[in-house]
Amino acid sequence: MGAGLLANGAVVRAEERGRLGAGDTAILRFLAAAELIEADLWTQYAELGGIGNNLPVEVNPNQQMNPYQAALSNLDTDGPQYITSNTLDEVSHANFINAYLESRGAEPVNFSEFETLKGSTATGSSGKLRLTNLMNLNVDTSWFVRYRSATNPDLGATFPQAITLNGVTAIPRTDADFNGASNANLGKANDHIQAIANVAAFHFGAIEQGGSSLYATMSQKVSDPEVLQITLGIGGDEIAHFLEWVDFAGNGVQQPVAPFKDAISGLSFPDFFNNPPLQPPTLVQPSLIFPVPCEFISPNLPHVSIIRPLTDKFSGAVASAASLIASGLFTGQSRKFLNTLQIMAFEADAAIRLAL
């Protein structure tokens, strides 16, 4: 009876405010899916690297950080707080979009049946089953170069990887990762957990720049002015996240953190200021944290600082889903989940702005 009353209440609210069109519904459902994915992965980061129950020393001097929190704090002393805040934001985005869908008579997105993946067993992890896998990632680091370049992917530009991160973990998998893979490697424990934190830093940027472009691309398709408020409002928050992680990742490839090599994983992080992997060095300059002006709309117009890409081909729903899948974020997930996500992405990209 209670469920029936709630359902009837949603119908009444939808009739009072007007039901969403099919295109706007598809867009919001894919964005809800993306936010649920983000909420799941960020929750894993927050459990192990956020403030959680292990508060940073400056907040609670009687409680020490775990080695992962300490390594993240090497990149920014407020790193654990930022991770926790980012997590709370993504959870709020998912909850809001789903509630809004219901309020307009549309079906919310529920991925609970796909929370089947085993996560980290390191101390701090809740141990619950996950939607995403952070322990076998292929992190696309080309965003670090793209935002320092004057060229635009929407106009045909391509970008190399700033650093190669394939088949790597972004969180400690077990307590062994806190101190090195074995007792024999204790001397390299700091490098090992720092390498994991650096992988996480570049993954943070990869996720949030993807969200920034996705919301901007979807905003060009929505028809309902209220839905546009949502995509612009939440999209702006994604951009705020991204700018923090640009700086955060850059701190992992300069002194005093870099250069170093983890003897356990084999990962190397050079000092981009003194040993830049690309030429000209400005393409990977860590201190360039704002988008460099680039070509936009036409090569004949002046360069301008923008979020990029902004087109379906590179930042639409289908492209975003493909990027997430290629990153290894869903290693171990079911084909049913992947098909569900891809169908939702196709429907979102098919939406067109309707004249009011």
KAWO-V196494 format. One record per residue. N is the residue number from 1. RES is the residue in three letters. PHI is phi in radians with two decimals (none if undefined). NEAR is the number of other ideal C-beta (glycine too) atoms within 8 Angstrom. Layout:
n: [N;N]
res: [RES;RES]
phi: [PHI;PHI]
near: [NEAR;NEAR]
This chain:
n: [1;2;3;4;5;6;7;8;9;10;11;12;13;14;15;16;17;18;19;20;21;22;23;24;25;26;27;28;29;30;31;32;33;34;35;36;37;38;39;40;41;42;43;44;45;46;47;48;49;50;51;52;53;54;55;56;57;58;59;60;61;62;63;64;65;66;67;68;69;70;71;72;73;74;75;76;77;78;79;80;81;82;83;84;85;86;87;88;89;90;91;92;93;94;95;96;97;98;99;100;101;102;103;104;105;106;107;108;109;110;111;112;113;114;115;116;117;118;119;120;121;122;123;124;125;126;127;128;129;130;131;132;133;134;135;136;137;138;139;140;141;142;143;144;145;146;147;148;149;150;151;152;153;154;155;156;157;158;159;160;161;162;163;164;165;166;167;168;169;170;171;172;173;174;175;176;177;178;179;180;181;182;183;184;185;186;187;188;189;190;191;192;193;194;195;196;197;198;199;200;201;202;203;204;205;206;207;208;209;210;211;212;213;214;215;216;217;218;219;220;221;222;223;224;225;226;227;228;229;230;231;232;233;234;235;236;237;238;239;240;241;242;243;244;245;246;247;248;249;250;251;252;253;254;255;256;257;258;259;260;261;262;263;264;265;266;267;268;269;270;271;272;273;274;275;276;277;278;279;280;281;282;283;284;285;286;287;288;289;290;291;292;293;294;295;296;297;298;299;300;301;302;303;304;305;306;307;308;309;310;311;312;313;314;315;316;317;318;319;320;321;322;323;324;325;326;327;328;329;330;331;332;333;334;335;336;337;338;339;340;341;342;343;344;345;346;347;348;349;350;351;352;353;354;355;356]
res: [MET;GLY;ALA;GLY;LEU;LEU;ALA;ASN;GLY;ALA;VAL;VAL;ARG;ALA;GLU;GLU;ARG;GLY;ARG;LEU;GLY;ALA;GLY;ASP;THR;ALA;ILE;LEU;ARG;PHE;LEU;ALA;ALA;ALA;GLU;LEU;ILE;GLU;ALA;ASP;LEU;TRP;THR;GLN;TYR;ALA;GLU;LEU;GLY;GLY;ILE;GLY;ASN;ASN;LEU;PRO;VAL;GLU;VAL;ASN;PRO;ASN;GLN;GLN;MET;ASN;PRO;TYR;GLN;ALA;ALA;LEU;SER;ASN;LEU;ASP;THR;ASP;GLY;PRO;GLN;TYR;ILE;THR;SER;ASN;THR;LEU;ASP;GLU;VAL;SER;HIS;ALA;ASN;PHE;ILE;ASN;ALA;TYR;LEU;GLU;SER;ARG;GLY;ALA;GLU;PRO;VAL;ASN;PHE;SER;GLU;PHE;GLU;THR;LEU;LYS;GLY;SER;THR;ALA;THR;GLY;SER;SER;GLY;LYS;LEU;ARG;LEU;THR;ASN;LEU;MET;ASN;LEU;ASN;VAL;ASP;THR;SER;TRP;PHE;VAL;ARG;TYR;ARG;SER;ALA;THR;ASN;PRO;ASP;LEU;GLY;ALA;THR;PHE;PRO;GLN;ALA;ILE;THR;LEU;ASN;GLY;VAL;THR;ALA;ILE;PRO;ARG;THR;ASP;ALA;ASP;PHE;ASN;GLY;ALA;SER;ASN;ALA;ASN;LEU;GLY;LYS;ALA;ASN;ASP;HIS;ILE;GLN;ALA;ILE;ALA;ASN;VAL;ALA;ALA;PHE;HIS;PHE;GLY;ALA;ILE;GLU;GLN;GLY;GLY;SER;SER;LEU;TYR;ALA;THR;MET;SER;GLN;LYS;VAL;SER;ASP;PRO;GLU;VAL;LEU;GLN;ILE;THR;LEU;GLY;ILE;GLY;GLY;ASP;GLU;ILE;ALA;HIS;PHE;LEU;GLU;TRP;VAL;ASP;PHE;ALA;GLY;ASN;GLY;VAL;GLN;GLN;PRO;VAL;ALA;PRO;PHE;LYS;ASP;ALA;ILE;SER;GLY;LEU;SER;PHE;PRO;ASP;PHE;PHE;ASN;ASN;PRO;PRO;LEU;GLN;PRO;PRO;THR;LEU;VAL;GLN;PRO;SER;LEU;ILE;PHE;PRO;VAL;PRO;CYS;GLU;PHE;ILE;SER;PRO;ASN;LEU;PRO;HIS;VAL;SER;ILE;ILE;ARG;PRO;LEU;THR;ASP;LYS;PHE;SER;GLY;ALA;VAL;ALA;SER;ALA;ALA;SER;LEU;ILE;ALA;SER;GLY;LEU;PHE;THR;GLY;GLN;SER;ARG;LYS;PHE;LEU;ASN;THR;LEU;GLN;ILE;MET;ALA;PHE;GLU;ALA;ASP;ALA;ALA;ILE;ARG;LEU;ALA;LEU]
phi: [none;-1.05;-1.10;-1.12;-1.13;-1.12;-1.12;-1.11;-1.11;-1.12;-1.12;-1.06;-1.09;-1.14;-1.19;-1.23;-1.75;1.66;-1.31;-1.25;-1.24;-1.07;-1.14;-1.13;-1.09;-1.09;-1.11;-1.17;-1.16;-1.20;-1.12;-1.10;-1.07;-1.09;-1.24;-1.13;-1.11;-1.09;-1.04;-1.16;-1.24;-1.20;-1.07;-1.14;-1.10;-1.20;-1.06;-1.74;-2.10;-1.44;-1.23;0.66;-1.58;-1.91;-1.17;-0.96;-0.97;-1.20;-1.54;-2.38;-1.09;-1.55;-2.28;-1.44;-1.27;-1.34;-1.07;-1.21;-1.06;-1.13;-1.15;-1.15;-1.21;-1.14;-1.51;-2.95;-1.05;-1.66;-0.90;-1.02;-1.14;-1.07;-1.10;-1.10;-1.14;-1.07;-1.09;-1.05;-1.07;-1.16;-1.09;-1.15;-1.08;-1.08;-1.10;-1.17;-1.10;-1.12;-1.13;-1.14;-0.97;-1.10;-1.16;-1.88;1.38;-1.89;-1.42;-1.29;-1.81;-2.32;-1.85;-1.04;-1.17;-1.72;-1.43;-2.19;-1.56;-1.35;-1.79;-1.13;-1.89;-1.14;-1.00;2.01;-1.23;-1.22;1.40;-1.32;-1.25;-2.06;-1.54;-2.13;-2.14;-1.75;-1.92;-2.63;-1.64;-1.95;-1.49;-1.37;-1.79;-1.15;-1.05;-1.10;-1.39;-0.99;-1.36;-1.89;-1.83;-1.58;-1.83;-2.23;-1.06;-1.15;-1.87;1.81;-1.27;-2.16;-2.44;-1.38;-1.30;-1.23;-2.71;-1.54;-2.34;-2.08;1.08;-2.00;-1.74;-1.88;-2.37;-1.11;-1.38;-2.47;-1.10;-1.07;-1.21;-1.16;-2.13;1.78;-1.25;-2.73;-1.02;-1.14;-1.87;-1.02;-1.15;-1.88;-1.04;-1.09;-1.10;-1.15;-1.26;-1.18;-1.09;-1.13;-1.13;-1.16;-1.04;-1.00;-1.03;-1.24;-1.23;-0.94;-1.11;-1.08;-1.18;-1.33;-1.21;-1.11;-1.14;-1.05;-1.24;-1.05;-1.12;-1.14;-1.23;-1.17;-1.08;-1.31;-1.89;-1.23;-1.89;-1.36;-0.98;-1.23;-1.17;-1.10;-1.00;-1.17;-1.18;-1.27;-1.17;-1.25;-1.04;-1.11;-1.17;-1.08;-1.13;-1.06;-1.04;-0.99;-1.10;-1.14;-1.31;-1.05;-1.14;-1.06;-1.12;-1.07;-1.22;-1.45;-2.16;-2.65;-1.18;-1.57;-1.29;-1.88;-1.52;-2.82;-2.29;-1.50;-1.18;-1.42;-1.57;1.48;-1.26;-2.07;-2.19;-1.31;-1.47;-1.14;-1.32;-1.83;-2.51;-1.12;-1.32;-2.31;-2.11;-1.23;-1.00;-1.06;-1.17;-2.30;-1.11;-1.04;-1.39;-1.54;-1.68;-1.74;-1.02;-1.23;-0.96;-2.42;-1.16;-2.69;1.20;-2.61;-1.08;-1.45;-1.65;-1.09;-1.16;-2.59;-1.37;-2.55;-1.35;-2.63;-1.39;-2.37;-2.06;-0.94;-0.99;-1.95;-2.40;-1.28;-1.14;-1.10;-1.11;-1.15;-1.08;-1.07;-1.14;-1.09;-1.15;-1.12;-1.29;1.47;-1.10;-1.97;-0.99;1.67;-1.29;-1.37;-1.08;-1.07;-1.11;-1.06;-1.12;-1.06;-1.12;-1.20;-1.14;-1.07;-1.15;-1.06;-1.16;-1.16;-1.16;-1.33;-1.18;-2.29;-1.23;-1.70;-1.20;-1.54]
near: [4;5;6;7;8;8;8;8;8;11;9;8;11;13;9;6;7;7;8;13;9;7;14;13;12;13;16;15;16;14;15;14;12;11;12;12;13;13;13;13;13;13;10;15;17;12;11;15;14;13;10;10;4;10;9;12;9;5;6;7;5;3;7;5;10;11;12;16;15;10;13;15;12;10;14;10;6;6;13;15;10;11;15;12;8;14;14;8;10;12;11;8;13;13;8;10;14;11;9;10;16;11;10;13;11;12;6;10;11;5;12;5;5;11;11;7;12;4;13;12;8;14;6;9;11;4;5;6;7;11;11;11;14;14;11;8;16;10;13;10;13;10;11;15;15;11;12;11;11;7;8;10;12;10;8;5;9;5;9;7;9;13;11;5;12;6;6;13;12;12;15;14;10;8;9;9;15;12;9;13;7;6;5;4;12;8;5;11;12;8;12;16;16;13;14;17;15;15;15;13;15;16;12;14;15;13;10;13;11;12;14;13;14;16;14;12;14;16;11;8;12;14;10;9;6;6;13;10;8;12;14;10;8;13;15;8;10;13;10;8;13;13;10;10;12;12;10;15;15;13;13;14;16;11;7;3;13;11;9;10;9;13;8;11;8;7;11;8;13;12;10;16;9;8;7;12;8;10;5;5;10;7;11;14;11;10;5;9;7;6;9;10;8;14;10;10;3;6;5;3;8;4;7;8;7;8;8;13;11;11;9;10;8;10;14;15;15;11;11;13;12;8;10;12;10;8;11;10;12;11;9;6;11;7;5;7;11;11;8;9;12;10;8;15;14;10;11;16;10;8;13;6;9;7;3;4]
